[in-house]
């Protein structure tokens, strides 16, 4: 996909928000410069989200990893007390 190729080759700190061009604005800019139509957050965002690999986000985003690990531990504790 043209949009995927338009992203910088390596994003070093994916959890750092660029307040000058936050992710939604970046997608709008990239979409409008590489696609013949405008970016629609609900439609295109859903399409993009369905293609994401959660393992990559887990490996690259320490805060997300921490949150997911905590949720998994809570689920395991809840399951073990329920049986």
C-alpha positions as CSV (number, residue, x, y, z in Angstrom):
1,X,0.0,0.0,0.0
2,X,1.2,3.5,-0.9
3,X,0.6,4.9,2.6
4,X,2.6,2.2,4.4
5,X,5.6,3.0,2.1
6,X,5.2,6.7,2.8
7,X,5.9,6.3,6.6
8,X,9.5,6.9,7.8
9,X,11.5,3.7,7.5
10,X,12.0,3.4,11.3
11,X,10.0,5.0,14.0
12,X,12.2,5.1,17.1
13,X,9.7,6.0,19.8
14,X,6.2,5.1,18.7
15,X,4.7,6.0,22.1
16,X,6.0,9.6,21.8
17,X,3.3,11.9,20.5
18,X,4.3,14.5,18.0
19,X,2.1,17.4,19.0
20,X,3.0,19.4,15.8
21,X,1.7,16.5,13.7
22,X,-0.1,13.9,15.8
23,X,-0.8,10.5,14.2
24,X,-4.2,11.5,12.8
25,X,-2.7,14.6,11.1
26,X,0.2,12.6,9.8
27,X,-2.2,10.1,8.2
28,X,-4.3,12.9,6.7
29,X,-1.2,14.4,5.1
30,X,0.2,11.1,3.8
31,X,-3.2,10.0,2.5
32,X,-3.9,13.2,0.7
33,X,-0.4,13.3,-0.9
34,X,-0.4,9.6,-2.0
35,X,-4.0,8.7,-2.6
36,X,-6.6,10.1,-5.0
37,X,-9.1,10.5,-2.2
38,X,-9.2,12.1,1.3
39,X,-8.6,10.2,4.5
40,X,-11.7,9.3,6.5
41,X,-10.7,8.4,10.0
42,X,-13.6,6.0,10.8
43,X,-13.5,4.1,7.4
44,X,-9.7,4.1,6.7
45,X,-8.8,3.8,10.4
46,X,-10.8,0.6,10.7
47,X,-9.1,-0.7,7.6
48,X,-5.6,0.1,8.9
49,X,-6.3,-1.2,12.4
50,X,-7.4,-4.6,11.1
51,X,-4.0,-5.0,9.4
52,X,-1.9,-4.2,12.5
53,X,0.2,-6.8,14.1
54,X,-0.2,-6.4,17.9
55,X,3.0,-8.3,18.6
56,X,5.0,-5.5,16.9
57,X,3.3,-2.9,19.1
58,X,3.9,-5.0,22.1
59,X,7.6,-5.2,21.4
60,X,8.1,-1.5,20.5
61,X,5.8,0.2,23.0
62,X,6.9,-0.2,26.7
63,X,3.8,1.4,28.1
64,X,1.5,-0.8,26.0
65,X,3.5,-3.9,27.0
66,X,3.2,-3.0,30.6
67,X,-0.6,-2.5,30.3
68,X,-1.1,-5.7,28.4
69,X,1.0,-7.7,30.8
70,X,-0.9,-6.3,33.7
71,X,-4.3,-7.1,32.1
72,X,-3.1,-10.6,31.3
73,X,-2.0,-11.2,34.9
74,X,-5.3,-9.9,36.2
75,X,-7.2,-12.2,33.9
76,X,-5.1,-15.2,34.9
77,X,-5.7,-14.4,38.6
78,X,-9.4,-14.0,38.0
79,X,-9.5,-17.3,36.2
80,X,-7.6,-19.2,38.9
81,X,-9.9,-17.8,41.7
82,X,-13.0,-18.7,39.7
83,X,-12.1,-22.4,39.4
